[in-house]
Amino acid sequence: MAEMISGPVLYAPRLETLETLSALKNLCEAHGNILAGEYGDLSPLAFYHELKNLGCETLLVEILLKNKNRGLVESYLVTASSLGFSGAVLAMGSFDKSPGMPMPVYDLDTAQALRLALDMRKAGRLREDFRIGVRAASGSGAAETRARYYITEGADFIVLPPGGPVPGLEGHTITLKEAGPAA
């Protein structure tokens, strides 16, 4: 298991332009740790070097499972590890369904993606110190059980929305602070 991330993590869900990346510099210096999300037009993987130059202590990448098959998830994980990201956060991602649009068929859910990532790290396809986290829900007994499952199965950490960690998992929990409109 990789070392736990210390301190708060700033979440930048949308990278829309190169100016968006520049706007993160001051935020990164203030917070030290950042999670680059996949909801914007720019892929964090394509802009690793620009993100690295922000000076963050810990640079995580979000990998949304909503639009990826198993092969693409593997590719994203290997690429993120090879580039030098500190780790990845696996998340289902929100899906906006428009009228007449079929529901997506997910190849992997977060539990299956976690197993895949852990197996890849064990097989040496990911760096040994590459952290693997899972976005988890909170606020109900079922959500807390699932969060515990992720940690029991080997996730290095879980990412929860603001509101406090799951009792007993405080040392494995990261709460995100979302970056403002500039980011």
C-alpha positions in Angstrom: 0.0 0.0 0.0 1.3 3.5 -0.9 1.8 6.2 1.6 -1.2 8.3 2.6 -1.6 11.8 1.3 -1.3 14.5 4.0 -3.2 17.7 4.0 -6.2 18.9 2.0 -6.7 18.1 -1.7 -8.0 20.7 -4.0 -10.3 19.3 -6.7 -10.2 20.9 -10.2 -13.0 19.0 -11.9 -12.8 20.9 -15.2 -9.7 21.8 -17.2 -11.1 23.8 -20.1 -8.3 25.9 -21.5 -4.5 26.4 -21.0 -5.5 29.6 -19.0 -7.4 27.3 -16.6 -4.2 25.5 -15.9 -2.4 28.8 -15.2 -5.1 29.8 -12.8 -4.4 26.7 -10.7 -0.8 27.8 -9.9 -1.7 30.0 -6.9 -4.3 27.5 -5.7 -1.7 24.7 -5.9 0.9 26.7 -4.0 -1.7 27.4 -1.3 -3.1 23.8 -1.0 -0.1 21.6 -1.9 -2.2 18.7 -3.3 -4.5 18.7 -6.3 -6.8 16.3 -8.1 -7.2 17.1 -11.8 -10.6 16.0 -12.9 -11.8 14.7 -16.3 -15.0 16.8 -16.7 -13.5 19.5 -18.8 -12.4 19.7 -22.5 -8.7 19.0 -21.6 -7.5 15.6 -20.5 -5.2 15.9 -17.4 -3.1 13.1 -18.9 -2.2 15.2 -22.0 -1.2 18.2 -19.8 0.8 16.4 -17.1 3.9 18.5 -17.6 2.0 21.7 -17.3 0.3 20.4 -14.2 3.6 19.2 -12.8 5.1 22.7 -13.3 2.4 24.1 -11.0 4.5 23.0 -8.0 2.0 20.8 -6.3 3.3 18.3 -3.7 0.8 15.6 -4.7 -0.7 15.5 -8.2 -3.6 13.1 -8.6 -5.7 12.3 -11.7 -9.4 11.4 -11.7 -10.3 8.5 -14.0 -14.0 8.5 -14.8 -15.4 5.0 -15.6 -18.6 6.2 -17.2 -17.2 6.3 -20.7 -14.3 3.8 -20.7 -14.1 0.1 -21.3 -11.6 -2.1 -19.4 -8.8 -1.5 -22.0 -9.1 2.2 -21.8 -9.1 2.2 -18.0 -5.9 0.1 -18.1 -4.3 2.6 -20.6 -5.2 5.6 -18.4 -3.8 4.0 -15.3 -0.5 2.9 -17.0 -0.2 6.4 -18.6 -0.8 8.2 -15.4 1.7 6.1 -13.5 4.3 6.3 -16.3 4.0 10.1 -16.6 4.6 10.6 -12.9 1.2 11.4 -11.4 1.2 10.5 -7.7 -1.9 8.4 -8.1 -5.4 8.1 -9.5 -8.9 8.4 -8.1 -11.4 6.0 -9.7 -14.9 7.3 -10.0 -18.1 6.4 -11.9 -18.7 10.0 -13.0 -22.0 11.7 -13.7 -23.9 10.8 -16.8 -26.3 13.2 -18.4 -28.9 11.3 -20.4 -30.8 13.2 -23.0 -34.2 12.0 -24.4 -33.8 9.1 -26.8 -30.3 8.3 -25.6 -29.7 4.7 -24.4 -28.2 4.2 -21.0 -24.5 3.4 -21.1 -23.2 -0.1 -20.5 -20.4 0.1 -18.0 -17.6 -2.3 -18.5 -16.3 -1.8 -14.9 -17.8 -0.4 -11.7 -15.6 1.2 -9.1 -15.1 -2.1 -7.2 -14.0 -3.9 -10.4 -11.8 -1.0 -11.5 -10.1 -1.0 -8.0 -9.4 -4.7 -8.3 -8.0 -4.2 -11.8 -5.7 -1.3 -10.6 -4.5 -3.2 -7.6 -3.7 -6.3 -9.8 -1.8 -4.0 -12.2 0.2 -2.5 -9.4 1.0 -6.0 -8.0 2.1 -7.2 -11.5 4.4 -4.2 -11.8 2.4 -2.4 -14.5 2.0 0.6 -12.2 4.7 2.1 -10.0 4.7 0.6 -6.5 4.2 4.1 -5.0 1.3 5.0 -7.3 -1.6 5.6 -5.0 -5.0 4.2 -5.9 -8.1 5.9 -4.5 -11.8 5.5 -5.0 -14.5 8.1 -4.9 -17.1 7.0 -2.4 -20.5 8.2 -1.3 -21.3 9.1 2.3 -24.3 9.7 4.5 -25.9 6.2 4.8 -25.1 2.8 6.2 -24.9 1.3 2.7 -22.5 4.1 1.6 -20.3 3.6 4.6 -20.2 -0.2 4.1 -19.1 0.3 0.5 -16.4 2.8 1.6 -15.1 0.2 4.1 -15.1 -2.4 1.4 -12.8 -0.3 -0.8 -10.3 0.1 2.0 -10.6 -3.6 3.0 -10.0 -4.6 -0.6 -6.8 -2.6 -0.8 -7.6 1.0 -1.8 -4.9 3.4 -0.5 -7.6 5.9 0.3 -11.2 6.9 -0.3 -12.4 10.3 -1.5 -15.5 11.6 0.2 -17.6 14.7 -0.3 -17.4 17.3 2.4 -19.2 16.2 5.6 -16.7 14.1 7.5 -15.1 10.8 7.1 -16.7 7.4 7.7 -16.2 6.5 11.4 -13.0 4.3 11.7 -11.7 5.3 8.2 -10.4 8.8 9.1 -6.8 7.8 8.4 -7.8 6.6 4.9 -10.1 9.4 3.9 -9.5 12.5 1.7 -12.0 15.2 1.6 -11.9 17.5 -1.4 -12.1 21.2 -1.6 -13.4 22.2 -5.0 -11.5 24.9 -6.9 -13.5 28.0 -7.6 -14.7 29.2 -11.0 -11.2 30.4 -12.1 -10.1 26.8 -12.1 
